[in-house]
Amino acid sequence: MTESRKQKIGIIGAGYVGLVNAVCLAEIGHRVWCFDYDAGKVERLNSGVVDILEPDLPELLAGGLDAGRLTFHTTAEEALPEAEIVMICVDTPTDPQIGPDLTRLMSAVGSVAEHAERAEILVLRSTVPPGTSILAEEEFSRLNGSRGISVVSHPEFFQEGRAVEDCRRPLRIVVGSRDKDAAARVAGLWNMPDVPTVVSDLESAEMTKQASNAFLAAKISFINDIARICDAVGADIDTVAEGMGLDPRIGSRYLKAGVGFGGSCLPKDLRALVASARSHGWEPRTLTAAIEVNETQRRLVSELLAERLGSLSGKTIALLGLVFKPDTSDLRDSPAVAIAGLLIEGGATVVATDPAVHGGEPEIPVGVRLADDAYSAAAGAMAVVLATEWDAFTALDWSRMADAMEGTLVVDGRNTLDPVIIRDADLDYVGIGRGTVAG
Ligand SMILES: NC(=O)c1ccc[n+]([C@@H]2O[C@H](COP(=O)([O-])OP(=O)(O)OC[C@H]3O[C@@H](n4cnc5c(N)ncnc54)[C@H](O)[C@@H]3O)[C@@H](O)[C@H]2O)c1
């Protein structure tokens, strides 16, 4: 236990962000009540069962429950009365046409106004367009004008697949507020005096998160654009990215060409920022270009297969991977799922396999068949597409894959396979922008 003062914390939303924050705050020693209106999820969490795949999460959940510092509730009435600080961690989707949808967030503000009688600080941990914290403050005052509350924007920056590790040891803590004492109290919850902390106004904190995600998305689209040029001129994008990434002004991360970015954050946050810019009369050209390039990357695999196989109609395609990145079970806005949908639309039979997908997930397009492993998925396939770079797929026996397949085409949508190994198995390798190695 750390020397920071133990606080009474209410968390609204027990999804990726709410749950990971809840277990990490309970681990530090705070008392945490977590409210989610998904009754099934609450019941499972109170019994120690986690729906999502995240390293260390089940163990930390068990620790918090056993210590009596962490409980999950289906109503705000039960969860919030004792809380001094309430963190809103609900989903904030963006509709491609309408823009950000803050309905759930505002409903959570309503829960705080009505039930968090002792709350002094309201923290927005969800990712929101700049200006949202002020709207939340206004909504709170409208519903509960009799007392004030300090609003703090404290965006979460963790990456899925390493969420607990990132939450326990963030690269930075960002806290924005009009009340500097409240901002300091929220930053102090983590008791990490050596982690760089940026204290700001509300809008700058909100914008720091959105701009960070927009930058990462644009970086991926940038390298994908360069990959297209590499294919045309016969250069190898991986060598190019390696050479570029050695310059610390550029850095090597998020510089991997492939089928594009996805997941629950980058696409929706980029769209939210574009909507926000346009609502203020600014056309953010870099951001819209990043979205356009990403869309072309998602179509690339089906276009390439249609060209190489003559057409997609009636062809069986094995799809390796469905989740948006390895070591998660998250299918939200996954490029692999989009590829599956496009292949089905083109008339192909798609047999997919993913270590974290077991069937029945609503995101999987109708018609996609699931196989137990890559070898079963490859049986009778004209082509194999690697869409998520799970270790299990990079370690496959490609001679065995070749024996199972009917065709010879392997499309490496993540540039993680070794073209020499694929070719040694008498298969044809196509990567993304690997002009010179593709042969
Ligand atoms: N997933 C990530 O990697 C990540 C990382 C950083 C930031 N974020 C941001 O954090 C926010 C949450 O993301 P997530 O991935 O945890 O979402 P999620 O969909 O996994 O979880 C949201 C949870 O909130 C619950 N909920 C929604 N409205 C509620 C309400 N009014 N009252 C009670 N419960 C409610 C839902 O039932 C759900 O369980 C989003 O703004 C997201 O952009 C996500």
The ligand as an SDF file (V2000), in Angstrom:
LIG
                    3D

 44 48  0  0  0  0  0  0  0  0999 V2000
  -10.9490    0.7160  -24.9160 N   0  0  0  0  0  0  0  0  0  0  0  0
   -9.8450    1.4440  -24.9330 C   0  0  0  0  0  0  0  0  0  0  0  0
   -8.7570    0.9810  -25.2890 O   0  0  0  0  0  0  0  0  0  0  0  0
   -9.8740    2.8780  -24.4980 C   0  0  0  0  0  0  0  0  0  0  0  0
   -8.6580    3.5140  -24.1730 C   0  0  0  0  0  0  0  0  0  0  0  0
   -8.6910    4.8530  -23.7680 C   0  0  0  0  0  0  0  0  0  0  0  0
   -9.8970    5.5400  -23.7190 C   0  0  0  0  0  0  0  0  0  0  0  0
  -11.0560    4.9030  -24.0800 N   0  0  0  0  0  0  0  0  0  0  0  0
  -12.3130    5.6540  -23.9950 C   0  0  0  0  0  0  0  0  0  0  0  0
  -12.9540    5.3100  -22.7640 O   0  0  0  0  0  0  0  0  0  0  0  0
  -14.3920    5.2760  -22.9210 C   0  0  0  0  0  0  0  0  0  0  0  0
  -14.9100    3.8930  -22.5590 C   0  0  0  0  0  0  0  0  0  0  0  0
  -14.3760    2.9570  -23.4710 O   0  0  0  0  0  0  0  0  0  0  0  0
  -14.5130    1.3840  -23.2090 P   0  0  0  0  0  0  0  0  0  0  0  0
  -13.7100    0.7320  -24.2910 O   0  0  0  0  0  0  0  0  0  0  0  0
  -14.2060    1.0990  -21.8060 O   0  0  0  0  0  0  0  0  0  0  0  0
  -16.0780    1.1830  -23.4850 O   0  0  0  0  0  0  0  0  0  0  0  0
  -16.9400   -0.1290  -23.1990 P   0  0  0  0  0  0  0  0  0  0  0  0
  -18.0090   -0.1280  -24.2140 O   0  0  0  0  0  0  0  0  0  0  0  0
  -16.0280   -1.3250  -23.0980 O   0  0  0  0  0  0  0  0  0  0  0  0
  -17.5440    0.0950  -21.7470 O   0  0  0  0  0  0  0  0  0  0  0  0
  -18.4970    1.0520  -21.4510 C   0  0  0  0  0  0  0  0  0  0  0  0
  -19.3620    0.5050  -20.3180 C   0  0  0  0  0  0  0  0  0  0  0  0
  -20.1730    1.5640  -19.8210 O   0  0  0  0  0  0  0  0  0  0  0  0
  -21.4810    1.0630  -19.5460 C   0  0  0  0  0  0  0  0  0  0  0  0
  -22.3760    2.2230  -19.5880 N   0  0  0  0  0  0  0  0  0  0  0  0
  -22.6220    3.0570  -20.6320 C   0  0  0  0  0  0  0  0  0  0  0  0
  -23.3790    4.0720  -20.2620 N   0  0  0  0  0  0  0  0  0  0  0  0
  -23.6340    3.9080  -18.9430 C   0  0  0  0  0  0  0  0  0  0  0  0
  -24.3810    4.6520  -17.9950 C   0  0  0  0  0  0  0  0  0  0  0  0
  -24.9560    5.8230  -18.3170 N   0  0  0  0  0  0  0  0  0  0  0  0
  -24.4490    4.1780  -16.7220 N   0  0  0  0  0  0  0  0  0  0  0  0
  -23.8420    3.0260  -16.3850 C   0  0  0  0  0  0  0  0  0  0  0  0
  -23.1070    2.2820  -17.2380 N   0  0  0  0  0  0  0  0  0  0  0  0
  -23.0210    2.7200  -18.4990 C   0  0  0  0  0  0  0  0  0  0  0  0
  -21.7180    0.0370  -20.6150 C   0  0  0  0  0  0  0  0  0  0  0  0
  -22.7100   -0.9130  -20.2320 O   0  0  0  0  0  0  0  0  0  0  0  0
  -20.3200   -0.6000  -20.7470 C   0  0  0  0  0  0  0  0  0  0  0  0
  -20.1700   -1.7090  -19.8840 O   0  0  0  0  0  0  0  0  0  0  0  0
  -14.6310    5.7030  -24.3570 C   0  0  0  0  0  0  0  0  0  0  0  0
  -14.7990    7.0840  -24.3920 O   0  0  0  0  0  0  0  0  0  0  0  0
  -13.3360    5.3260  -25.0570 C   0  0  0  0  0  0  0  0  0  0  0  0
  -13.1080    6.1030  -26.2080 O   0  0  0  0  0  0  0  0  0  0  0  0
  -11.0700    3.5810  -24.4410 C   0  0  0  0  0  0  0  0  0  0  0  0
  1  2  1  0
  2  3  2  0
  2  4  1  0
  4  5  1  0
  4 44  2  0
  5  6  2  0
  6  7  1  0
  7  8  2  0
  8  9  1  0
  8 44  1  0
  9 10  1  0
  9 42  1  0
 10 11  1  0
 11 12  1  0
 11 40  1  0
 12 13  1  0
 13 14  1  0
 14 15  2  0
 14 16  1  0
 14 17  1  0
 17 18  1  0
 18 19  2  0
 18 20  1  0
 18 21  1  0
 21 22  1  0
 22 23  1  0
 23 24  1  0
 23 38  1  0
 24 25  1  0
 25 26  1  0
 25 36  1  0
 26 27  1  0
 26 35  1  0
 27 28  2  0
 28 29  1  0
 29 30  1  0
 29 35  2  0
 30 31  1  0
 30 32  2  0
 32 33  1  0
 33 34  2  0
 34 35  1  0
 36 37  1  0
 36 38  1  0
 38 39  1  0
 40 41  1  0
 40 42  1  0
 42 43  1  0
M  CHG  2   8   1  16  -1
M  END
$$$$
